[in-house]
Amino acid sequence: MSQATPAPRSREGSRDNGLAVRAAAARALAPVITGKGSLTGLDDHQVVARDRALFKALCYGTCRTLPRLEALAGTLLAKPFKARDADVQALLLLGIHQLLYLRIPAHAAVGETAGAARLLGKEWATRVLNGCLRRLQRESAELQAEVDHDPAVALLHPRWWLKALRQAWPDDWRAICEANNIPGPMTLRINRRHGDREMYLERLAAAGIEARLCAHAPDGLTLEAPRDVEVLPGFAEGHVSVQDESAQLTAVLLGPSLAPRPGARVLDACCAPGGKTAHLLELFDIDLQAVDSDAARLARVEDTLTRLGLAATLAEGDATTRDWWDGTFFDAILLDAPCSGSGVIRRHPDIKRLRRPSDIPRLAELQARLLDNLWPLLRPGGTLLYATCSVLPEENAEQIERFLARTPEAVVTTPADMAWGRAAGTGRQLLPQPDSHDGFFYARLEKHPA
Ligand SMILES: C[S@@+](CC[C@H](N)C(=O)[O-])C[C@H]1O[C@@H](n2cnc3c(N)ncnc32)[C@H](O)[C@@H]1O
């Protein structure tokens, strides 16, 4: 498995920072491993600038490889840590992750991880952690072979996820798991109001940044290696944004309804953090209303539109109700529905730990309510694009099949001849691809003219 590997730390005087970054990572991970919190909004400012890449690599990498790390921890520990010592357990997992996956000198991985227990106020754990990690160094191959008998460990997914993926994709589930275990590439979306992607590719080359054109998204470029957005030419001026290739296909699918209708009234019903809102506004002269029920996420839409110099009507609202609607019908509706995120596990590996099997029917029910509530707001002849970043049919093809069965005036217009994804019922399914796009689903529906 390829993992981002931070530069080795060897300089004198870096030990204190080495301890601090591991203690910070343990604090960030403790809520995730106990299923109580996520990595969203991970605050890397609690560590010094030169350790931020290491901090992120530790947190995300440990989450990504959790099933194997936990199985090894179970073998290494004579008895599990108490529930109140989840931060110490996190340190052990971090230490195992470093030894197995990162090119960090073993003495630093062991010494600085065990030593970080002191910064957590738990000096007693230093010896235990040292002992476990040293044993792993000596017996790594045997211990890994032992735990890897369990497919959940070997494929780094909890059993229920494996079952759901195998059931949905009998021929592809292994490839999906493998793609989920590799960090996704960093893909950019060029703001066409400032030029095309070929021009931007040249600007990147001039800045010494290697990139290639996306195969399917006409505004997309994928970087050969992730970069801080601050180093991207024109980022602050709104010339470019970060957005996966799959997500950019929204504009391809809505384009035929929007391009010929300047001023079209468009609803983006679950808009935050605003990637698709912004893309549509960059490409089409439309009157866009963007709604989201999460005020904090909605604020991010506002920031993004400000950076890009774009405007929309933003409303905090619940799209299963119509409190926010002014009574004027929409020419097009984008419903990028809340979902399991099963297509973007490689970008949000904490999903594997935080989702529960019962979340899937609960989300499917919410998606159905959103569809039923929004459909009447579409004018006859208008288009609704349903999207999820899920690979589970219950949220995707089956969801749309059920909607069509109860909505006779809905006509499927999902194009059958796209070079991307595969036909899935009346929609199109993309599965996550290493070095390319995320997992995503689209179904395009038109309201039969009255
Ligand atoms: C998949 S994300 C949308 C991503 C966004 N379209 C983009 O491209 O950046 C789903 C969004 O739905 C919002 N959401 C969840 N339930 C909602 C509801 N009942 N009404 C409105 N928004 C909702 C969430 O807050 C979340 O921001």
The ligand as a MOL file (V3000), in Angstrom:
LIG
                    3D

  0  0  0     0  0            999 V3000
M  V30 BEGIN CTAB
M  V30 COUNTS 27 29 0 0 0
M  V30 BEGIN ATOM
M  V30 1 C -22.7970 15.3100 0.1100 0
M  V30 2 S -22.8650 16.7380 1.0590 0 CHG=1
M  V30 3 C -23.0580 17.9610 -0.2070 0
M  V30 4 C -21.7830 18.3350 -0.9030 0
M  V30 5 C -21.9350 19.5690 -1.7810 0
M  V30 6 N -23.0140 19.4180 -2.7450 0
M  V30 7 C -20.6780 19.9340 -2.5270 0
M  V30 8 O -20.5350 19.6130 -3.7070 0
M  V30 9 O -19.7980 20.5660 -1.9180 0 CHG=-1
M  V30 10 C -24.4600 16.6550 1.7300 0
M  V30 11 C -24.9140 17.9060 2.4520 0
M  V30 12 O -26.2830 17.7140 2.8060 0
M  V30 13 C -26.5370 18.4770 3.9570 0
M  V30 14 N -27.8160 18.0030 4.5140 0
M  V30 15 C -28.0680 16.8810 5.2250 0
M  V30 16 N -29.3890 16.7930 5.5010 0
M  V30 17 C -29.9650 17.8780 4.9730 0
M  V30 18 C -31.3020 18.3620 4.9280 0
M  V30 19 N -32.3070 17.6880 5.5110 0
M  V30 20 N -31.5520 19.5200 4.3000 0
M  V30 21 C -30.5450 20.2210 3.7160 0
M  V30 22 N -29.2630 19.8150 3.7240 0
M  V30 23 C -28.9820 18.6560 4.3280 0
M  V30 24 C -25.3120 18.2450 4.8020 0
M  V30 25 O -25.1620 19.2800 5.7590 0
M  V30 26 C -24.2110 18.2270 3.7480 0
M  V30 27 O -23.6070 19.4930 3.6710 0
M  V30 END ATOM
M  V30 BEGIN BOND
M  V30 1 1 1 2
M  V30 2 1 2 3
M  V30 3 1 2 10
M  V30 4 1 3 4
M  V30 5 1 4 5
M  V30 6 1 5 6
M  V30 7 1 5 7
M  V30 8 2 7 8
M  V30 9 1 7 9
M  V30 10 1 10 11
M  V30 11 1 11 12
M  V30 12 1 11 26
M  V30 13 1 12 13
M  V30 14 1 13 14
M  V30 15 1 13 24
M  V30 16 1 14 15
M  V30 17 1 14 23
M  V30 18 2 15 16
M  V30 19 1 16 17
M  V30 20 1 17 18
M  V30 21 2 17 23
M  V30 22 1 18 19
M  V30 23 2 18 20
M  V30 24 1 20 21
M  V30 25 2 21 22
M  V30 26 1 22 23
M  V30 27 1 24 25
M  V30 28 1 24 26
M  V30 29 1 26 27
M  V30 END BOND
M  V30 END CTAB
M  END
